[in-house]
Amino acid sequence: MHFYVVTIFSGELWISGLAHHSFNGCGCCFVVQSELLNLNWCEFIMVHVTVVEDFEELLEITIFNLRLNGYEANGVMDARALDAYLESSETDVLVLDVGLPGEDGFSVARRVRQSHPNVGIIMFTARDDLEDRITAFNDGADIYLTKPVDMRELSAAIHSVSRRGVERSSYGWTLFPQLCQLKSSCGRQIALTYSESMILSALARSNQHLASRKVLIESIGGNYLCYDERRLETLISRLRRKIATTIGAEAPLRSVNGRGYVFTRRLLQS
């Protein structure tokens, strides 16, 4: 069985075989089986996970471990904080404790399932009664895990429900190239320059939203043979910051070492 090391460092993806990889301790590194890694795309779809847990130490440990496993993980401690977070940020999977202060996890799951039908919901609780499990599933939970949970099991559960979300999702990011506008999946509008719009258009047209530097340079009218690639890097860096500032989360635009750039969300053109 072949394994690969995937490293996330400074917004870039680095993929290598274990025998040829060196890692200096910076960034985020994890090991995956080759069967789990689509090397045709060289993709790592950044799954956004929101953990709702009122025990602060457990919240921090869970977020830390999820990030080590390559997830974009953030956390809040109650339902009100979650509502505020979801108003400005995206999430793909919700890891939800039941015994929260104020509104409990069952009620939160029911509301989130109605307002965000494509979000995966994993109940993450010490309550193991059959009636609690039935209530959770009836309220919209996809998976019910009883604490203590091995982080490998939680990671596998997140992977499972996030894939279901992609399959059932009917929405994504939308690019309006003629208007030089980008709309995020949560409805936020981002004004673009002409060059930014052309780069995103090239990514939207490319297979699996992965485009080489050559394709991106030519999309903005440059000659690849004499174009200074640092100009492209600067342009994309500014675009990342603009998107991140607007949506309040990391931009779904990443560099893939040796391949180019990939947009890690569904991107449609209108």
C-alpha positions as CSV (number, residue, x, y, z in Angstrom):
1,M,0.0,0.0,0.0
2,H,1.4,3.4,-1.0
3,F,1.3,6.4,1.3
4,Y,1.7,10.0,0.5
5,V,2.5,13.0,2.7
6,V,0.3,16.0,2.1
7,T,1.5,19.3,3.6
8,I,-0.4,22.5,3.8
9,F,2.1,25.4,4.1
10,S,1.6,29.1,3.4
11,G,-1.6,28.3,1.4
12,E,0.1,25.7,-0.8
13,L,-0.4,22.0,-1.2
14,W,2.7,19.8,-1.3
15,I,2.2,16.1,-2.2
16,S,5.1,13.7,-2.1
17,G,5.9,10.0,-1.4
18,L,7.2,9.3,2.1
19,A,10.7,8.3,0.8
20,H,11.3,11.7,-0.7
21,H,9.6,14.0,1.7
22,S,11.3,16.2,4.3
23,F,9.3,18.3,6.7
24,N,10.6,21.1,8.9
25,G,7.7,21.3,11.4
26,C,6.0,24.3,9.9
27,G,2.5,24.3,8.4
28,C,0.2,21.3,8.6
29,C,1.2,17.8,7.6
30,F,-0.7,14.5,7.4
31,V,-0.4,11.1,5.8
32,V,-3.0,9.6,3.5
33,Q,-3.3,6.4,1.6
34,S,-2.9,6.7,-2.2
35,E,-6.4,5.2,-2.6
36,L,-7.8,8.2,-0.7
37,L,-6.0,10.8,-2.7
38,N,-7.2,11.7,-6.2
39,L,-3.8,12.4,-7.7
40,N,-5.3,13.1,-11.1
41,W,-6.6,16.3,-9.7
42,C,-3.9,16.6,-7.0
43,E,-6.8,18.0,-5.0
44,F,-7.3,18.6,-1.4
45,I,-10.8,19.9,-1.0
46,M,-10.6,22.1,2.1
47,V,-13.5,20.9,4.3
48,H,-14.7,23.6,6.7
49,V,-15.7,22.1,10.1
50,T,-17.4,24.0,12.9
51,V,-17.2,22.4,16.3
52,V,-19.8,23.5,18.9
53,E,-18.7,22.4,22.4
54,D,-19.0,24.2,25.7
55,F,-16.1,22.5,27.4
56,E,-13.3,24.7,26.3
57,E,-10.4,22.3,26.7
58,L,-12.2,19.6,24.7
59,L,-13.1,22.2,22.0
60,E,-9.4,23.2,21.7
61,I,-8.2,19.7,21.5
62,T,-10.8,18.7,18.9
63,I,-10.0,21.7,16.7
64,F,-6.2,21.0,17.0
65,N,-6.6,17.4,15.9
66,L,-8.9,18.2,13.1
67,R,-6.5,20.8,11.7
68,L,-3.7,18.2,11.9
69,N,-5.9,16.0,9.8
70,G,-6.2,18.7,7.2
71,Y,-9.6,20.2,8.0
72,E,-10.3,23.9,8.2
73,A,-11.6,23.8,11.8
74,N,-13.1,26.5,14.0
75,G,-15.2,26.3,17.1
76,V,-17.8,28.1,19.2
77,M,-19.2,27.3,22.6
78,D,-23.0,27.8,22.3
79,A,-25.9,28.2,19.9
80,R,-25.8,32.0,19.8
81,A,-22.1,32.1,18.9
82,L,-22.8,29.5,16.2
83,D,-25.6,31.7,14.7
84,A,-23.3,34.7,14.6
85,Y,-20.5,32.6,13.0
86,L,-22.8,31.1,10.3
87,E,-24.0,34.6,9.3
88,S,-20.5,35.5,7.9
89,S,-18.7,32.2,7.4
90,E,-19.1,28.9,5.5
91,T,-19.2,25.5,7.0
92,D,-19.5,22.1,5.5
93,V,-19.8,19.9,8.6
94,L,-21.1,20.8,12.0
95,V,-19.7,18.8,15.0
96,L,-22.3,19.4,17.6
97,D,-22.5,18.7,21.3
98,V,-26.0,18.0,22.8
99,G,-25.6,19.4,26.3
100,L,-25.0,23.1,25.4
101,P,-25.8,26.0,27.7
102,G,-29.1,27.7,26.6
103,E,-30.4,26.1,23.4
104,D,-29.5,22.4,23.3
105,G,-27.8,20.5,20.4
106,F,-31.1,18.8,19.3
107,S,-32.7,22.2,18.7
108,V,-29.7,23.5,17.0
109,A,-29.5,20.5,14.6
110,R,-33.1,21.0,13.7
111,R,-32.7,24.7,12.9
112,V,-29.4,24.1,10.9
113,R,-30.9,21.3,8.9
114,Q,-33.7,23.7,7.8
115,S,-31.5,26.7,7.2
116,H,-28.4,24.9,5.8
117,P,-29.7,21.7,4.3
118,N,-26.4,20.7,2.7
119,V,-24.3,21.0,5.9
120,G,-23.3,17.6,7.4
121,I,-24.3,17.3,11.1
122,I,-22.4,15.0,13.5
123,M,-23.7,14.8,17.1
124,F,-20.7,14.5,19.4
125,T,-22.0,13.8,22.9
126,A,-21.7,11.8,26.1
127,R,-25.4,11.0,25.9
128,D,-25.8,7.4,24.6
129,D,-29.5,6.6,25.3
130,L,-31.4,5.1,22.4
131,E,-34.0,7.8,22.6
132,D,-31.4,10.5,22.3
133,R,-30.0,8.9,19.2
134,I,-33.5,8.7,17.7
135,T,-34.2,12.3,18.5
136,A,-30.9,13.4,16.9
137,F,-31.6,11.5,13.7
138,N,-35.1,12.9,13.5
139,D,-33.8,16.4,14.1
140,G,-31.4,16.1,11.1
141,A,-28.2,14.5,12.3
142,D,-26.2,12.4,9.9
143,I,-24.0,10.6,12.4
144,Y,-24.2,10.2,16.2
145,L,-20.9,9.7,18.0
146,T,-20.7,9.0,21.8
147,K,-17.8,10.5,23.8
148,P,-15.0,9.7,24.3
149,V,-14.4,9.5,20.5
150,D,-11.2,8.5,18.9
151,M,-10.1,11.4,16.6
152,R,-9.6,9.0,13.7
153,E,-13.2,8.0,13.9
154,L,-14.3,11.6,14.1
155,S,-12.2,12.4,11.1
156,A,-13.6,9.5,9.1
157,A,-17.1,10.6,10.0
158,I,-16.4,14.1,8.8
159,H,-15.0,12.8,5.5
160,S,-18.1,10.7,5.0
161,V,-20.7,13.4,5.6
162,S,-18.7,16.0,3.7
163,R,-18.7,13.8,0.6
164,R,-22.5,13.3,0.9
165,G,-22.8,17.1,1.1
166,V,-20.9,17.5,-2.2
167,E,-23.1,15.0,-3.8
168,R,-26.4,16.5,-2.7
169,S,-25.3,20.1,-2.9
170,S,-27.1,22.2,-5.5
171,Y,-25.2,25.4,-4.9
172,G,-21.7,26.7,-5.0
173,W,-19.7,29.8,-5.8
174,T,-20.9,31.7,-8.8
175,L,-18.8,33.9,-11.1
176,F,-20.3,36.7,-13.1
177,P,-17.4,37.5,-15.5
178,Q,-19.2,40.2,-17.4
179,L,-19.9,42.0,-14.2
180,C,-16.6,41.2,-12.6
181,Q,-18.4,39.8,-9.5
182,L,-18.0,36.6,-7.5
183,K,-20.8,35.4,-5.2
184,S,-19.9,33.0,-2.4
185,S,-22.0,30.0,-1.5
186,C,-23.4,31.9,1.5
187,G,-24.5,34.8,-0.8
188,R,-21.7,37.4,-0.2
189,Q,-20.8,39.5,-3.3
190,I,-17.2,40.2,-4.1
191,A,-16.2,42.9,-6.6
192,L,-13.3,41.8,-8.8
193,T,-10.9,43.4,-11.1
194,Y,-10.9,42.3,-14.8
195,S,-7.7,40.2,-14.3
196,E,-9.2,38.6,-11.2
197,S,-12.3,37.8,-13.0
198,M,-10.4,36.2,-15.9
199,I,-8.3,34.1,-13.6
200,L,-11.4,32.7,-11.9
201,S,-13.1,32.2,-15.2
202,A,-10.1,30.0,-16.3
203,L,-10.3,28.0,-13.1
204,A,-14.1,27.5,-13.5
205,R,-13.5,26.2,-17.1
206,S,-10.6,23.9,-16.1
207,N,-11.1,20.2,-15.2
208,Q,-11.7,20.0,-11.5
209,H,-11.0,23.8,-11.2
210,L,-7.2,23.1,-11.5
211,A,-5.4,25.3,-13.9
212,S,-1.7,25.6,-14.7
213,R,0.2,28.9,-14.4
214,K,0.5,29.0,-18.2
215,V,-3.3,28.8,-18.6
216,L,-3.8,31.5,-15.9
217,I,-1.2,33.8,-17.4
218,E,-2.7,33.5,-20.9
219,S,-6.2,34.1,-19.5
220,I,-5.1,37.6,-18.6
221,G,-3.4,38.2,-21.9
222,G,0.1,37.4,-20.9
223,N,2.8,35.6,-22.9
224,Y,3.9,32.7,-20.7
225,L,7.4,32.7,-22.2
226,C,8.3,36.2,-21.0
227,Y,5.8,36.8,-18.2
228,D,7.1,37.4,-14.7
229,E,5.3,34.7,-12.7
230,R,5.7,36.8,-9.6
231,R,3.1,39.1,-11.0
232,L,0.7,36.2,-11.1
233,E,1.5,35.3,-7.5
234,T,0.9,38.8,-6.4
235,L,-2.4,39.0,-8.2
236,I,-3.6,35.7,-6.7
237,S,-2.4,36.7,-3.2
238,R,-4.5,39.9,-3.4
239,L,-7.5,37.9,-4.6
240,R,-7.2,35.5,-1.7
241,R,-7.0,38.3,0.8
242,K,-10.1,40.0,-0.8
243,I,-12.1,36.8,-0.7
244,A,-11.0,36.0,2.9
245,T,-11.9,39.5,4.1
246,T,-15.3,39.3,2.6
247,I,-16.4,35.8,3.8
248,G,-14.5,35.8,7.1
249,A,-12.7,32.5,6.3
250,E,-9.8,31.3,4.3
251,A,-10.3,31.7,0.5
252,P,-10.9,28.4,-1.4
253,L,-8.0,29.2,-3.8
254,R,-4.8,27.3,-3.3
255,S,-1.5,26.7,-5.0
256,V,-0.7,23.1,-5.9
257,N,3.1,22.7,-6.0
258,G,4.3,22.1,-9.6
259,R,0.8,22.1,-11.0
260,G,-0.7,25.6,-10.7
261,Y,-3.7,26.7,-8.8
262,V,-7.0,25.1,-7.7
263,F,-10.3,26.5,-6.6
264,T,-11.5,24.1,-3.9
265,R,-15.2,24.8,-4.1
266,R,-17.7,24.2,-6.9
267,L,-17.4,27.3,-9.1
268,L,-20.1,28.0,-11.7
269,Q,-20.1,30.8,-14.4
270,S,-23.2,32.8,-15.1
